Amino acid sequence: MTSSAMPPMPLPGPKPPARRAVALRFIVLLGVVSLFADMTYEGARSIAGPYLGLLGASGAAVGIVAGLGELIGYVLRLASGSLADRTRRYWTITILGYLLNLGAVPLLALTGRWPAAAALIIAERIGKAVRTPARDAMLSHATQQVGRGWGFGLHEALDQVGAVAGPLMVAAVLAERASYRAGFALLALPAALAIGVLMVARRLNPRPRDLEIEVATVQPAGLPRPFWIYLAGAALVGAGYADFSLMAFHLGRDAVVSAPAIPVLYAMAMGVDALAAIVSGRIFDRYGLPVLAIAVLLSAFFAPLVFLGGPAAVFVGLVLWGVGMGAQESIMRAAVAEMVGPDRRGSAFGLFNAGYGVFWFLGSAAMGVLYDTSRFWLVTFSVAVQLAAIPLLLRARSSGHPGRRTSRAR
């Protein structure tokens, strides 16, 4: 008895036995791009505040520039993610975003007035907003082959290597030459390396979507309901997660630790972030969103340790803070990729990043105000808002299936 059904057409691109190796290579290449990119803009951010002050900016101006740049950068991801999905020009948008993101940094060495420097700092954030949703959408196709959590965790770990190396490189330049402009100029080197590796990745993988084995499922017209529940939980995590700048301000003002120890503690936290991203991502591939809920539960208690404790408590608190950052950067993106089909993934990443970023901004502003009023209430706000996210994260897990191990070609 014969069947009239047509056999499935083979996917274009690499054959199944080679697809996993190609996917891993693509993840590593984008991870190296992020490593050099983070060296560039995190190195710049480590001295941007003092540089603006040297050019004549007030403290209020520095705060507004930093906050406005972050807010614009997150909100614009809504538009850039949607544009990537509509045009399917993921590579074009990614490359243009990186050019703006990284090109603005060495130009800071040529500025002589703080408004011009402020414009470049904001332009750098805009460039990151343009490229991030499209890049994450392409990365998501490759992560299906190795495990979503593991793939995004590996990318985040490489990213954080750059986040540590960039500020240390700039610090070495300042120690040697005492010149902010020399520091910005030196950052042209990792910026050029990032663009070079990006073009290699583009040449080797012109169609990253071919790396994903698509399963025929009924997709809703919009984004699925679990995504919205998940976004609400992630937004609460962002709102309660204190930025390191506020913690560094507290440690310096109260002399909890010495001034040279503050950047060392930050580098330590970034190292913990990198390790936690890989470990939590791997565990996420087996157990799903409950892993993120556990990470939130653990890291929520960094606030009382950092803002109310002594040096030993601060050290433990920043370890927990780094654990939470690593879990968020790997698992949060991996879960979005699991919940949303390939055709709307750029929009989903854009919306997710925008929502998380806006609530992070609002929460940071609230904690800044509370710091001047009552550190007890700052700590209470931080812990309570993060713990309130846990039921939503677990509900999103029960409403869908984010984090289940995806089938891979053998």
C-alpha positions in Angstrom: 0.0 0.0 0.0 1.5 3.3 -1.1 1.2 6.7 0.5 0.5 9.9 -1.4 2.4 12.0 1.2 5.6 13.5 -0.1 8.8 12.8 1.8 10.2 15.8 3.8 12.5 18.0 1.9 16.1 18.1 3.2 17.1 21.3 4.9 19.7 23.4 3.0 23.0 24.1 4.5 25.3 21.6 6.2 24.5 17.9 6.5 23.1 16.8 9.9 26.4 15.2 11.1 28.3 18.4 10.5 25.6 20.8 11.6 26.5 20.7 15.3 30.2 21.4 14.6 29.3 24.3 12.3 26.9 25.6 14.9 29.5 25.5 17.7 32.0 27.2 15.5 29.5 30.0 14.8 28.7 30.4 18.5 32.4 30.7 19.3 33.0 33.2 16.5 30.2 35.4 17.7 31.5 35.0 21.2 35.0 36.2 20.1 33.3 39.2 18.4 31.5 39.9 21.8 34.8 39.5 23.6 36.6 42.2 21.5 33.5 44.4 21.5 33.2 44.3 25.3 36.9 45.1 25.6 36.1 48.2 23.5 32.9 49.6 25.1 33.4 48.3 28.6 36.9 49.8 28.6 35.4 53.1 27.4 32.6 53.0 30.0 35.2 52.5 32.8 36.6 56.0 32.2 33.7 57.8 30.4 32.5 59.5 33.7 35.8 61.0 34.7 36.5 62.0 31.1 33.2 63.9 30.8 34.1 65.6 34.1 37.5 66.5 32.7 35.8 68.1 29.7 33.6 70.2 32.0 30.4 68.2 32.5 28.6 68.4 35.8 27.8 65.3 37.9 24.1 65.7 36.9 25.1 65.8 33.2 27.2 62.6 33.7 24.3 60.8 35.3 21.8 61.9 32.7 24.1 60.9 29.8 24.6 57.4 31.3 21.0 56.9 32.1 19.6 58.3 28.9 22.0 56.2 26.8 21.0 53.0 28.5 17.3 53.9 28.3 17.4 54.8 24.6 19.5 51.8 23.9 17.0 49.4 25.4 13.9 51.0 24.0 15.3 51.1 20.4 15.6 47.3 20.5 11.9 47.1 20.0 12.3 48.8 16.6 15.5 47.0 15.6 14.2 43.6 16.5 11.0 44.1 14.5 12.9 45.5 11.6 15.2 42.4 11.5 12.2 40.1 11.4 10.4 42.1 8.7 13.4 42.5 6.4 15.2 39.3 7.2 18.4 41.3 6.9 19.8 40.0 10.1 23.5 40.2 9.1 23.1 43.7 7.6 21.5 45.1 10.7 24.0 43.3 13.0 27.0 44.6 11.0 25.7 48.2 10.9 25.0 48.1 14.6 28.5 46.9 15.5 30.0 49.6 13.2 28.2 52.3 15.1 28.6 50.6 18.5 32.4 50.2 18.2 33.2 53.1 15.9 32.0 55.7 18.4 34.5 54.7 21.0 37.9 55.6 19.5 36.3 58.9 18.2 36.1 59.9 21.9 39.9 60.5 21.7 39.2 63.4 19.3 36.6 65.2 21.3 37.4 68.4 23.1 33.9 69.4 24.5 31.7 67.3 26.7 28.5 67.5 24.6 30.3 65.9 21.7 31.7 63.2 23.9 28.2 62.7 25.4 26.8 62.3 21.8 29.3 59.6 21.0 28.6 57.8 24.3 24.9 57.7 23.4 25.7 56.7 19.8 27.6 53.7 21.2 24.5 52.6 23.1 22.3 53.1 20.0 24.6 50.9 18.0 24.3 48.2 20.6 20.5 48.5 20.5 20.6 48.1 16.7 22.6 45.0 16.5 21.6 43.0 19.6 18.2 41.5 18.7 19.3 40.5 15.2 22.5 39.0 16.5 20.7 37.0 19.2 18.2 35.8 16.7 21.0 34.4 14.5 22.7 33.0 17.6 19.5 31.2 18.6 19.6 29.1 15.5 23.0 27.7 16.4 22.2 27.1 20.0 19.5 24.6 19.1 22.3 22.2 18.1 24.3 22.4 21.3 21.6 23.2 23.8 20.1 26.7 24.2 21.4 27.3 27.7 24.9 26.0 26.9 25.2 27.9 23.7 24.1 31.3 25.2 26.1 30.5 28.3 29.3 30.0 26.2 28.7 33.2 24.3 28.2 35.1 27.6 31.4 33.6 29.1 33.4 34.9 26.2 31.6 38.2 26.4 32.6 38.6 30.0 36.3 37.9 29.3 36.2 41.1 27.3 34.3 42.9 30.0 37.2 42.2 32.4 40.0 42.7 30.0 38.9 46.1 28.6 38.9 48.1 31.8 42.1 46.5 32.9 43.7 47.4 29.6 42.6 51.0 29.9 43.8 51.1 33.5 47.2 50.0 32.4 47.3 52.9 29.8 46.2 55.4 32.4 48.9 54.2 34.8 51.6 54.5 32.1 50.5 57.7 30.3 47.9 59.3 32.5 45.8 60.1 29.3 42.2 59.4 28.8 42.5 60.1 25.1 45.3 57.5 24.8 43.0 55.0 26.4 40.2 55.6 24.0 42.6 55.6 21.0 44.0 52.2 22.1 40.4 50.8 22.1 40.4 51.1 18.3 42.5 47.9 18.2 39.9 45.5 19.8 37.1 47.4 17.9 38.9 46.5 14.6 39.4 42.9 15.7 35.7 42.6 16.5 34.7 43.8 13.1 37.2 41.5 11.4 36.0 38.4 13.2 32.4 39.4 12.5 33.1 39.5 8.8 34.7 36.1 9.0 31.6 34.8 10.8 29.4 36.3 8.1 31.4 34.7 5.3 31.4 31.3 6.9 27.7 31.4 7.9 25.7 33.6 5.5 22.5 31.8 6.5 22.5 30.9 10.2 18.9 29.9 10.1 20.0 26.8 8.2 21.6 25.5 11.4 18.2 25.1 13.1 16.1 22.0 12.6 12.6 23.5 12.4 9.8 21.4 13.8 6.3 21.8 12.3 4.2 23.4 15.0 1.2 25.7 15.1 2.5 29.2 15.8 0.2 31.8 17.3 -0.4 35.0 15.4 1.5 37.0 18.0 3.9 36.1 20.7 2.8 33.2 22.9 1.3 33.7 26.3 4.2 32.1 28.3 6.5 34.7 26.7 4.4 37.6 28.3 4.4 35.9 31.7 8.1 35.3 31.4 8.7 38.9 30.4 6.8 40.2 33.5 9.0 38.0 35.7 12.2 39.1 34.0 11.2 42.7 34.3 10.8 42.3 38.1 14.3 40.8 38.3 15.7 43.7 36.4 13.9 46.2 38.5 15.4 44.8 41.7 18.9 44.2 40.5 21.2 47.0 41.7 23.7 48.2 39.1 27.4 47.9 40.1 27.8 51.7 39.8 25.5 52.2 42.8 27.3 49.5 44.8 30.7 51.0 43.9 29.4 54.4 45.0 28.4 53.0 48.4 31.7 51.1 48.9 33.7 54.2 48.1 31.6 56.7 50.0 31.5 54.6 53.2 35.1 53.4 52.7 33.9 49.8 53.2 36.9 48.7 51.1 39.8 50.6 49.7 39.4 52.5 46.4 41.8 50.2 44.4 39.8 47.2 45.6 36.6 48.3 44.0 37.6 47.6 40.3 39.2 44.4 41.5 35.9 43.3 43.1 34.1 44.2 39.8 36.6 42.1 37.8 36.0 39.2 40.3 32.2 39.5 39.9 32.6 39.4 36.1 34.7 36.3 36.4 31.9 34.7 38.5 29.4 35.9 35.9 31.3 34.1 33.1 31.6 30.8 35.0 27.9 31.0 36.2 26.7 31.6 32.6 28.3 28.3 31.4 27.2 26.2 34.4 23.7 27.5 34.7 23.2 27.4 30.9 24.1 23.7 30.9 21.8 22.9 33.8 19.0 24.9 32.1 19.1 22.6 29.1 18.1 19.7 31.4 15.7 21.3 33.9 14.4 24.5 32.3 13.2 27.7 33.9 13.2 26.4 37.5 17.0 26.8 37.3 16.6 30.5 36.7 14.1 30.7 39.6 16.7 29.1 41.9 19.4 31.5 40.6 17.1 34.5 41.4 16.4 33.1 44.8 20.1 32.8 45.6 21.3 36.1 44.1 18.4 38.2 45.6 20.3 38.3 48.9 23.3 40.1 47.4 21.7 43.5 48.4 21.8 43.1 52.2 25.3 41.7 52.1 26.7 44.5 49.9 24.7 47.5 51.3 24.6 46.5 55.0 27.7 44.4 55.5 31.5 44.7 56.0 34.3 43.7 53.5 33.7 39.9 53.9 30.0 40.3 53.4 30.6 42.5 50.4 32.8 39.8 48.8 30.1 37.1 49.3 27.4 39.5 48.1 29.3 40.3 44.9 29.8 36.6 44.2 26.0 36.1 44.5 25.5 39.2 42.2 27.9 37.6 39.6 26.0 34.3 39.8 22.7 36.1 39.2 24.2 38.1 36.3 25.6 35.0 34.6 22.3 33.1 35.0 20.3 36.0 33.6 22.5 36.5 30.6 22.5 32.9 29.5 19.1 31.5 30.6 17.0 34.5 29.8 18.0 34.6 26.2 17.9 30.8 25.9 14.3 30.7 27.2 13.2 33.3 24.7 14.6 31.2 21.9 12.7 28.2 23.2 9.4 30.0 23.5 9.3 31.8 20.2 9.5 30.5 16.7 12.3 31.6 14.3 10.1 34.0 12.3 9.4 36.3 15.3 12.5 35.8 17.3 14.1 39.1 16.5 11.0 40.9 17.6 10.8 38.8 20.7 14.4 39.6 21.7 13.9 43.2 21.0 10.7 43.4 23.1 12.3 41.3 25.9 15.4 43.5 26.0 13.4 46.7 25.9 11.0 45.6 28.7 13.9 44.3 30.9 15.9 47.5 30.3 13.1 49.9 31.0 12.3 48.2 34.3 16.0 48.0 35.1 16.3 51.8 34.6 13.2 52.5 36.7 14.4 50.1 39.5 17.9 51.7 39.4 16.4 55.2 39.7 14.2 54.0 42.6 17.1 52.4 44.5 19.3 55.5 43.9 16.6 57.6 45.7 16.1 55.0 48.4 19.9 54.9 49.0 19.8 58.6 50.1 16.7 57.9 52.2 17.2 54.5 53.9 19.5 51.7 52.9 17.1 49.3 54.8 14.3 50.2 52.4 16.7 49.9 49.4 17.5 46.4 50.5 13.9 45.5 51.2 12.9 46.8 47.8 15.6 44.9 46.0 15.0 41.6 47.7 11.2 41.8 47.6 10.9 42.7 43.9 13.3 39.9 42.8 11.5 37.3 45.0 8.2 38.5 43.4 9.5 37.4 40.1 9.9 33.7 41.0 6.2 32.7 40.8 6.0 34.3 37.4 9.0 32.5 36.1 7.6 29.2 37.4 4.2 30.0 35.9 5.8 30.6 32.5 7.5 27.2 32.8 4.2 25.5 33.5 2.4 27.4 30.7 4.9 26.3 28.1 8.1 24.3 27.7 11.1 26.6 27.8 14.3 24.9 28.6 13.4 21.3 27.6 16.3 19.7 25.8 15.8 20.2 22.1 16.3 17.4 19.6 19.6 17.7 17.7 20.9 16.1 14.6 23.0 13.1 15.4 
